[in-house]
Amino acid sequence: MKMKYKKKSIPPLSLIEKFSNEKIFLVIISTIFIFSALFYNQPQVAMWIGFLTAAYATVSNDSIQSLGTFIESNKHRKWYTLWLYIGIIFLVTISISWFTLNGDVTYGRLINAEEVSKYPHPENFSFFMLMAPLVLLILTRLRMPVSTTFLMLSVFSSSSSGITSMITKSLSGYVIAFVFSVLIWFFGYNYIRRKFKGRKVHPSWMVAQWIVSGILWSVWVMQDGANVAVFLPRRLDGFQFVIFGLVIFLGLGVLFYLRGDRIQKVVSEKSRVSDVRAATLIDFSYALILIYKLFISTVPMSTTWVFLGLIGGREIAINLARLKKGKKHKNKALKMIAKDFSFAFIGLIISVALAATVNPAIKNDVLSFLGLN
């Protein structure tokens, strides 16, 4: 007589086990918090603490939009091959800005030719300025695709107009991306599905994806490099430029080694993003919108919102165009879009709250808007 054994179910992780798994991250967060509290009133030290935290937090959070599809569709390749390709493009992009704009690595996002900026470099840092990248690091760990532009630049804004101009440009970017994506994937779904049906992919698609991803990454750096450089002087000398480039270059290496880390799930859960052909179309659409927005004005913009609009529009279009009946897939798509957008909105609320804490003028504007002043 055979004995029947019950399969042991794996119990969920206890709070202590979860804490143990996160202990390295908690040590890093605690260390940054302590150093921020100790040195925020020493400008030369504080700016480097803020920069180092912002460098990894910004790139790792925004990796889902600029590098997420590239990482997902190249999982079979060595991480250092991807890193060197993207890293070299980054160094070339910031070098062009640094040489042509007299030390500015942000393509005019933080300072114009008349040396005027809505996000001036402070003579003295506040503790809450250093908390902005730390909060971003924590939100990234929680897999929340928040806007690094709002979170990083809001605390440096000299007035509420700097924040409202960012929000306006970002919202229009979201709408344009959403509509553009819906039109492409809804009306082109049947054609794309037929062409992408086979698993065998022509080598030219891989070449196209690497070219498109490289262009997208370069344009992203032009738009969002300001989110990291905001802690440093608006024009960098040679030493500062070398540190700026080297830190982010090495940070990209860590990111590729971790394969995008936890927040990569925001991309991997979407429909067939690992297909190099779909990834190329997404990146190409995204690059076109960023290039369009890049040349309209030098006002910083949340590229996260544009990306979420692009991905959200694609999910909606695919599920509407599918011949399958039923609401299961459509409801799933709507839930994903709602979740992503709610996380982005939470990031905006946190950004404004931090900015109001740092800047009394913004605080008064916020209170007046809420009817509390």
Phi, psi and omega in degrees: 000127182280136178276136178262128179248133177281137177289131179282126177280142180279117182291152177295154181297136176284168180300322180293319180293320177297318179297319180296320179294333183260010189296323179295315179297319180294325176295317179298314180299315181297319180296314179298318180299314181295314180296322178297316180294326183281326191240010183297335180269010174244095191309317184293328178277317184299320183294327179283325175297312179298317181296313182298320178291316182294326183301309181282320182298316182292311182295319182290324178288317183278357180298331182297330184269315185271330185236352186303310180291327178295315178295315185295320183272359178236032181298337182277354183262158179296137183298325184286338175293314178296318182298311183297321179297308181291321181297318180293319177300319179299312182297320179294317182297312182287331179294320178300315179295316183298318182286319186275337183247027172057052175095355178272124181259007187250011180056038175081012181287331184251345182205141178258183184297335180271011179064027179257139181216139173280352180230068185294151176285123186287147174289327177227136179271150172259162180299323183288336174296319179285341178283337182302307179292333178292318176298318179298321179298319180292316179296324177297318179297330179275008179063039179256113181282075183273165179281113177290332179297311179297315186291320183278316189274334183301321183288347178258354184295134181282341179204170180291341179296329177296323180285316182295324178294323176296314182297316181299312181294323182290318179297318178295324177296320179297313182296314180300314181296317182297310182296314181301315181293318178300315182298316182295309189278336178282308183282338181257006187300310183297319179294314180297319181297320179293317183289329184262009188295316181288146179283336180286125184249131178295138182305333181296332178295321179295318178298315180298318182295319180294321178294312181297317180297322178295317178296314180301314181298318180297316179294322177299318179299320177298323182278313191252000176300333179297331182294335177266317184288349185300334179280344183260166177305151185295335173235123186267139171279180184301316181296314180297322180295317180297316179295317179303309182292318184293317182298314182289323177300314179291324177298323177296324177299316178297318181299315180289326177297323179274001180057042178089352180059200190295325186290348177301338180299332179301327178273314187295338180279352181279162187293117171051037180287337180288345176289122185300330181289316177294318180299321180294318179296318179297311182295322180295315178299316181296316180298319180300316181293319180294320178296317177301311180292328181298320185268352177291313180200167179267009177295129177301149184221148176282104176290337177299316181296321178297315180297316180296324176296319180294311181292319179297315178298322179295315181297317179297312183298316181298316182286334175283326184277341180299143181282343182296138177273164178110158185258358187302306183292322180295318178296322179297318179297316180297321179295319179296317180295316180298319180295312181298316182291323180295323177296318179297321180292321176300318178300321178296316179299316179297320180299312181295321179297316178294318179297320178294328178291323183279318189245114180301325180296317178293322178301315180295321178296319180294315180296323178293321179297323180276357181074025182253007182233000000 
